[in-house]
Amino acid sequence: MWFLYNIAIYFGKLFVIMASLFNKRIRKWQQGRQGLFQLIERTVRPTAKHTWFHFASLGEFEQGRPVLEAYKKHFPEKQIVMTFFSPSGYEVRANYDQADYVFYLPLDTPSNAKRFIDLIHPEIVFVVKYELWHNYFKTLYSRQIPLYLVSAIFRENQLYFKWYGKPLRSTLRYVTHYFAQNNKTVALLNQISIDQVSLTGDTRFDRVAHLALEKQAIPAIEDFVKEFHVLVAGSSWLPDEELLADLVKHYPNWKIIVAPHVVDATHLHELLQRFPNSVLFSKLSQTSHAAQVLLIDNIGMLSRLYRYADIAYIGGGFGVGIHNTLEAAVYGVPLIFGPHYEKFQEAKDLIAAKAAFSVDNLQQLLETFGYLQDPAIRAAKGKVSYDYVQQQAGATSRIMDYLSDKF
């Protein structure tokens, strides 16, 4: 089984090398790993022990960030190595000041795992959500290095919980302890005799609650929205943007802020064509404030944009799944998103509480948006969103309580 896994990793590397010739994002992924071991050898002290935090991408970083920062505050003497699998995380957080070193994660081959762990010499490892790398986990286990999975979440349709997925479970058994998001995850792990699990909740609630308290203003946005009502559309994809382009025509007195998931030049040009009365954030000036639609052409601003929203539209719901709903909910606004949200418990909870609305098409979007024109209804739905986030916060402190008893 694992022989085939390793073969797949090697073939995956060959695919990446070929695909990088045609895809800019894959090229960044591949180039970021060139000379990586040499860089680590030059910069990391081989005799020092480190705490290693790994994140798949930017979203997982934001999810695990509260734990990293709480850990650093509790153990200020510890040196932290931080790794990313995706360029979307590495490029934005390569200079994160709470980490001593930030690297891409080498591919999960047996030799890479052993060499990387030799170089960074970790004494404890934290992995966020569901990054399950067999060779890294196996090497850590063999060296008796504690490995913790933060905000772990599993679903019953995953291979680990099928009768034919039994050989894959060895990877799960290498984890020292799971900090689980929900009861379902605890039950799934328990049913395959994995008992080193605590129900701590989702650290994303702590992160977004902290963001809301920061109240970081964006003067250019404040000038743009002024006294208008505002719809903020976050992490939008093409199907979302097609709906929003039609919505704009029906509500000329609303300002629309669109933060697309893809911000390359080609897509931004398409958005400027799709939204005729629009302006890019980087081009915003006093003379462009008459535009109805503001297109965000950078990454990293979205979580602060939601504070200006009267209604939030969360993108991705017409694809593999919606993006982060909590970043908007914490500001006390009603949410709208597409039909593919079933994998996300918080979305289901907000739907059940009638603070969020799923739409399948333009007609449903217009009906929902029309319903939310009443300020009293918006305020009531928004309060439910805000209260939901506050009630779910606290996972980080529960994790730190557990760790404090161990070290």
C-alpha positions as CSV (number, residue, x, y, z in Angstrom):
1,M,0.0,0.0,0.0
2,W,2.6,2.5,1.1
3,F,4.9,1.5,-1.8
4,L,2.2,2.6,-4.2
5,Y,1.8,5.8,-2.2
6,N,5.5,6.6,-2.5
7,I,5.4,5.8,-6.2
8,A,2.4,8.2,-6.6
9,I,4.4,11.0,-4.8
10,Y,7.3,10.6,-7.2
11,F,5.0,10.6,-10.3
12,G,3.3,13.6,-8.8
13,K,6.6,15.4,-8.7
14,L,7.2,14.6,-12.4
15,F,3.7,16.0,-13.2
16,V,4.4,19.2,-11.3
17,I,7.7,19.7,-13.2
18,M,5.9,19.4,-16.5
19,A,2.8,21.4,-15.4
20,S,5.0,24.2,-14.1
21,L,5.9,25.0,-17.7
22,F,2.3,26.1,-18.3
23,N,0.8,27.1,-14.9
24,K,2.1,30.0,-13.0
25,R,0.8,28.8,-9.6
26,I,2.3,25.3,-10.0
27,R,5.6,26.9,-11.1
28,K,5.7,28.9,-7.9
29,W,5.0,25.7,-5.9
30,Q,7.9,23.9,-7.7
31,Q,10.4,26.8,-7.7
32,G,9.8,27.3,-4.0
33,R,11.2,23.9,-3.3
34,Q,14.3,24.2,-5.4
35,G,17.4,24.3,-3.2
36,L,15.2,24.0,-0.1
37,F,17.4,21.6,1.8
38,Q,20.5,23.7,1.2
39,L,18.6,26.8,2.4
40,I,17.6,25.0,5.6
41,E,21.2,23.8,6.2
42,R,22.5,27.4,5.9
43,T,19.9,29.0,8.1
44,V,18.7,26.5,10.8
45,R,21.0,25.7,13.7
46,P,21.3,21.9,13.6
47,T,21.9,21.6,17.4
48,A,18.9,23.6,18.5
49,K,15.5,21.9,19.1
50,H,12.5,23.6,17.5
51,T,8.7,23.6,17.6
52,W,7.3,22.8,14.1
53,F,4.0,24.2,12.9
54,H,2.7,23.0,9.5
55,F,-0.1,24.6,7.5
56,A,-1.4,23.5,4.1
57,S,-2.2,27.0,3.0
58,L,-3.3,30.5,4.1
59,G,-6.6,29.3,5.4
60,E,-5.1,26.7,7.7
61,F,-2.6,29.2,8.9
62,E,-5.3,31.5,10.0
63,Q,-7.0,28.5,11.7
64,G,-3.9,27.4,13.5
65,R,-2.5,30.9,14.2
66,P,-4.2,31.3,17.6
67,V,-2.5,28.2,18.9
68,L,0.9,29.2,17.5
69,E,0.6,32.6,19.1
70,A,-0.7,31.3,22.4
71,Y,2.1,28.7,22.4
72,K,4.8,31.4,21.7
73,K,3.4,33.5,24.5
74,H,3.4,30.6,26.9
75,F,6.9,29.3,25.8
76,P,8.7,32.4,24.6
77,E,12.0,30.7,24.6
78,K,11.0,28.1,22.0
79,Q,12.1,28.6,18.4
80,I,9.4,28.0,15.8
81,V,9.8,26.5,12.3
82,M,6.7,27.1,10.2
83,T,6.0,25.3,6.9
84,F,3.5,25.6,4.1
85,F,2.5,23.2,1.4
86,S,0.9,25.8,-0.9
87,P,2.2,29.1,-2.3
88,S,-1.0,30.8,-1.1
89,G,0.2,30.5,2.5
90,Y,4.0,30.8,2.0
91,E,3.9,34.0,-0.1
92,V,1.7,35.9,2.3
93,R,3.3,34.7,5.5
94,A,6.9,34.2,4.6
95,N,7.9,37.1,6.9
96,Y,5.5,36.2,9.8
97,D,7.2,37.6,12.9
98,Q,6.1,34.9,15.4
99,A,8.1,32.3,13.5
100,D,11.9,32.0,13.5
101,Y,12.0,30.1,10.1
102,V,9.4,29.8,7.3
103,F,9.8,27.2,4.6
104,Y,7.9,25.2,2.0
105,L,7.3,21.6,3.1
106,P,9.3,19.1,0.9
107,L,7.4,16.4,-0.8
108,D,6.4,13.5,1.4
109,T,8.9,10.9,0.4
110,P,10.7,8.7,3.0
111,S,14.1,10.3,2.3
112,N,12.7,13.9,2.4
113,A,10.9,13.3,5.6
114,K,14.0,11.9,7.3
115,R,16.3,14.6,6.0
116,F,13.9,17.5,6.8
117,I,13.3,16.3,10.3
118,D,17.1,15.8,10.8
119,L,17.7,19.4,9.7
120,I,15.0,21.1,11.8
121,H,15.3,18.8,14.8
122,P,11.8,19.2,16.2
123,E,10.9,18.4,19.8
124,I,7.1,18.9,19.2
125,V,5.0,19.2,16.0
126,F,1.6,20.8,15.3
127,V,-0.3,20.1,12.1
128,V,-3.6,21.9,11.4
129,K,-6.9,20.3,10.4
130,Y,-6.2,17.3,8.0
131,E,-2.8,17.4,6.5
132,L,-1.9,13.7,6.9
133,W,1.5,13.0,5.4
134,H,2.4,9.4,6.0
135,N,6.2,9.5,5.8
136,Y,6.5,12.6,7.9
137,F,4.2,11.1,10.5
138,K,5.9,7.8,10.5
139,T,9.3,9.3,10.9
140,L,8.1,11.5,13.8
141,Y,6.5,8.5,15.5
142,S,9.6,6.3,15.1
143,R,11.7,9.1,16.8
144,Q,9.1,9.5,19.6
145,I,8.5,13.2,18.7
146,P,5.0,14.3,19.9
147,L,2.7,15.1,17.0
148,Y,-0.6,17.0,17.6
149,L,-3.4,17.6,15.0
150,V,-5.1,20.9,15.7
151,S,-8.8,21.5,14.8
152,A,-8.9,18.0,13.4
153,I,-12.0,17.1,11.5
154,F,-13.1,13.9,9.7
155,R,-16.1,12.7,7.8
156,E,-17.5,9.1,7.7
157,N,-17.2,8.9,3.9
158,Q,-13.3,9.2,4.1
159,L,-11.3,6.1,3.2
160,Y,-10.0,5.7,6.8
161,F,-13.4,4.7,8.0
162,K,-14.3,2.2,5.2
163,W,-13.5,-1.5,5.6
164,Y,-11.2,-1.3,2.6
165,G,-9.3,1.7,4.0
166,K,-8.0,-0.2,7.0
167,P,-4.4,-0.2,5.7
168,L,-4.4,3.6,5.6
169,R,-5.2,3.9,9.3
170,S,-1.6,3.5,10.3
171,T,-1.0,7.2,9.5
172,L,-3.7,8.2,11.9
173,R,-2.1,6.1,14.7
174,Y,1.1,8.0,14.4
175,V,-0.6,11.1,15.9
176,T,0.1,11.6,19.6
177,H,-3.1,13.5,20.2
178,Y,-6.0,14.9,18.2
179,F,-7.7,18.2,19.2
180,A,-11.1,17.6,17.5
181,Q,-13.5,20.2,16.1
182,N,-16.7,18.2,16.8
183,N,-18.2,15.1,18.4
184,K,-18.5,13.3,15.0
185,T,-14.7,13.4,14.6
186,V,-14.2,12.0,18.1
187,A,-16.7,9.2,17.4
188,L,-15.1,8.3,14.1
189,L,-11.6,8.1,15.6
190,N,-12.9,6.1,18.6
191,Q,-14.6,3.5,16.4
192,I,-11.3,2.6,14.9
193,S,-9.7,2.4,18.3
194,I,-8.0,5.8,18.3
195,D,-8.7,7.2,21.7
196,Q,-6.1,9.9,22.0
197,V,-8.7,12.6,21.2
198,S,-10.0,15.7,23.0
199,L,-13.1,17.6,21.9
200,T,-11.7,21.2,21.9
201,G,-13.6,22.9,19.1
202,D,-12.5,24.9,16.1
203,T,-9.7,27.4,16.6
204,R,-11.0,29.5,13.7
205,F,-13.6,30.9,16.0
206,D,-10.9,32.3,18.2
207,R,-9.0,33.8,15.3
208,V,-12.0,35.6,13.9
209,A,-13.1,36.8,17.3
210,H,-9.7,38.3,17.7
211,L,-9.8,39.9,14.3
212,A,-13.1,41.7,15.1
213,L,-11.6,43.1,18.3
214,E,-8.6,44.6,16.4
215,K,-11.0,47.0,14.4
216,Q,-8.3,47.8,11.8
217,A,-9.8,50.6,9.6
218,I,-9.1,50.9,5.9
219,P,-9.5,54.6,5.1
220,A,-9.8,54.1,1.4
221,I,-12.7,51.7,1.9
222,E,-14.4,54.0,4.3
223,D,-14.2,56.8,1.7
224,F,-15.5,54.5,-1.0
225,V,-18.6,53.2,0.9
226,K,-19.5,56.4,2.7
227,E,-23.2,56.4,3.6
228,F,-24.1,53.5,1.2
229,H,-25.2,50.1,2.2
230,V,-22.5,47.5,1.3
231,L,-22.4,44.0,0.1
232,V,-19.0,42.4,0.5
233,A,-18.4,39.3,-1.7
234,G,-15.4,37.3,-0.4
235,S,-13.4,34.6,-2.2
236,S,-15.7,34.7,-5.3
237,W,-15.4,32.4,-8.3
238,L,-16.8,32.8,-11.8
239,P,-20.3,31.4,-11.0
240,D,-20.6,33.7,-8.0
241,E,-19.4,36.7,-10.0
242,E,-21.9,36.1,-12.8
243,L,-24.7,36.2,-10.3
244,L,-23.3,39.3,-8.6
245,A,-23.0,41.1,-11.9
246,D,-26.8,40.6,-12.4
247,L,-27.5,41.6,-8.8
248,V,-25.7,44.9,-9.2
249,K,-28.1,46.0,-11.9
250,H,-31.1,45.6,-9.6
251,Y,-29.6,47.5,-6.7
252,P,-27.8,50.6,-8.0
253,N,-27.9,52.3,-4.5
254,W,-25.7,49.6,-3.0
255,K,-22.0,49.5,-3.0
256,I,-20.5,46.1,-3.9
257,I,-17.0,45.1,-2.9
258,V,-15.8,41.9,-4.6
259,A,-12.7,40.1,-3.3
260,P,-12.1,37.4,-5.9
261,H,-10.4,34.1,-5.1
262,V,-8.1,34.5,-8.1
263,V,-6.4,37.9,-8.4
264,D,-4.2,37.5,-11.5
265,A,-4.2,40.1,-14.3
266,T,-6.4,38.0,-16.6
267,H,-9.2,37.5,-14.2
268,L,-9.1,41.1,-13.0
269,H,-9.5,42.2,-16.6
270,E,-12.5,39.9,-17.0
271,L,-14.0,41.4,-13.8
272,L,-13.6,44.9,-15.0
273,Q,-15.5,43.9,-18.2
274,R,-18.2,42.1,-16.2
275,F,-18.8,45.0,-13.8
276,P,-18.7,48.1,-16.1
277,N,-19.1,50.6,-13.2
278,S,-16.1,49.3,-11.2
279,V,-12.6,50.2,-10.1
280,L,-9.6,48.2,-8.8
281,F,-8.6,48.9,-5.2
282,S,-5.1,49.7,-6.4
283,K,-6.5,52.4,-8.7
284,L,-8.9,53.8,-6.2
285,S,-8.9,57.6,-6.0
286,Q,-11.2,60.5,-5.1
287,T,-12.4,60.6,-8.7
288,S,-13.3,56.9,-8.8
289,H,-15.6,56.8,-5.7
290,A,-18.6,57.2,-8.0
291,A,-18.0,53.6,-9.1
292,Q,-20.5,51.1,-7.7
293,V,-18.2,48.1,-7.6
294,L,-14.8,47.9,-6.0
295,L,-12.6,45.0,-7.1
296,I,-10.0,44.0,-4.6
297,D,-6.8,43.1,-6.4
298,N,-4.7,41.9,-3.5
299,I,-4.6,39.0,-1.0
300,G,-4.9,39.4,2.7
301,M,-7.4,42.1,3.1
302,L,-10.7,40.2,3.1
303,S,-11.1,39.5,6.8
304,R,-10.9,43.3,7.4
305,L,-13.3,44.1,4.6
306,Y,-16.3,42.3,6.2
307,R,-16.5,45.0,8.9
308,Y,-17.9,47.3,6.3
309,A,-20.6,44.9,5.1
310,D,-24.3,45.1,5.7
311,I,-24.6,41.7,3.9
312,A,-21.8,39.2,3.1
313,Y,-21.7,36.9,0.1
314,I,-19.3,34.0,0.6
315,G,-17.9,32.5,-2.6
316,G,-17.1,29.0,-3.6
317,G,-20.6,27.6,-3.1
318,F,-21.0,26.6,-6.8
319,G,-17.7,24.7,-6.8
320,V,-16.1,22.3,-4.3
321,G,-17.4,24.3,-1.3
322,I,-17.8,27.7,0.3
323,H,-14.9,29.6,1.8
324,N,-14.6,31.0,5.3
325,T,-18.0,32.1,6.7
326,L,-16.8,33.0,10.1
327,E,-14.7,35.9,9.0
328,A,-17.9,37.6,8.0
329,A,-20.2,36.3,10.7
330,V,-18.1,37.7,13.5
331,Y,-19.0,41.2,12.3
332,G,-22.7,40.6,12.9
333,V,-24.0,40.4,9.3
334,P,-26.3,38.0,7.5
335,L,-24.6,35.6,5.0
336,I,-25.5,34.4,1.5
337,F,-23.7,31.6,-0.4
338,G,-24.2,28.9,-3.0
339,P,-25.6,25.4,-2.6
340,H,-22.3,23.5,-1.8
341,Y,-21.9,24.0,1.9
342,E,-22.7,20.6,3.4
343,K,-19.1,19.9,4.4
344,F,-19.0,22.9,6.7
345,Q,-20.7,22.6,10.1
346,E,-20.7,26.3,10.8
347,A,-22.5,27.0,7.5
348,K,-25.1,24.4,8.4
349,D,-25.5,25.8,11.9
350,L,-26.0,29.4,10.5
351,I,-28.5,28.1,8.0
352,A,-30.4,26.4,10.7
353,A,-30.4,29.5,12.8
354,K,-31.7,31.5,9.8
355,A,-28.7,33.8,9.9
356,A,-27.4,32.5,6.5
357,F,-29.1,31.7,3.2
358,S,-28.1,29.3,0.5
359,V,-29.1,30.2,-3.1
360,D,-29.1,28.1,-6.3
361,N,-29.7,30.7,-8.9
362,L,-30.2,34.4,-9.7
363,Q,-33.9,34.3,-8.8
364,Q,-33.2,33.0,-5.3
365,L,-30.4,35.5,-4.8
366,L,-32.7,38.4,-5.8
367,E,-35.4,37.1,-3.4
368,T,-33.0,36.7,-0.5
369,F,-31.3,40.0,-1.1
370,G,-34.7,41.7,-1.3
371,Y,-35.8,40.1,2.0
372,L,-32.7,41.5,3.6
373,Q,-33.4,45.0,2.5
374,D,-35.3,45.5,5.8
375,P,-32.8,47.0,8.3
376,A,-34.5,45.3,11.3
377,I,-34.3,41.9,9.6
378,R,-30.6,42.4,8.7
379,A,-29.9,43.5,12.3
380,A,-31.7,40.4,13.8
381,K,-29.9,38.0,11.5
382,G,-26.6,39.6,12.0
383,K,-26.9,39.4,15.8
384,V,-27.5,35.6,15.5
385,S,-24.3,35.4,13.4
386,Y,-22.3,37.3,15.9
387,D,-23.6,35.4,18.9
388,Y,-22.9,32.1,17.2
389,V,-19.2,32.9,16.8
390,Q,-18.8,34.2,20.4
391,Q,-20.5,31.1,21.8
392,Q,-18.1,28.7,19.8
393,A,-14.9,30.5,20.8
394,G,-12.4,29.0,23.3
395,A,-10.7,26.1,21.5
396,T,-7.3,27.6,21.9
397,S,-7.5,27.9,25.6
398,R,-8.6,24.3,25.9
399,I,-5.7,23.2,23.8
400,M,-3.2,25.2,25.8
401,D,-4.7,23.8,29.1
402,Y,-4.0,20.3,27.8
403,L,-0.4,21.2,26.7
404,S,0.4,23.0,29.9
405,D,-0.3,19.8,31.8
406,K,2.1,17.9,29.5
407,F,5.2,20.2,29.5
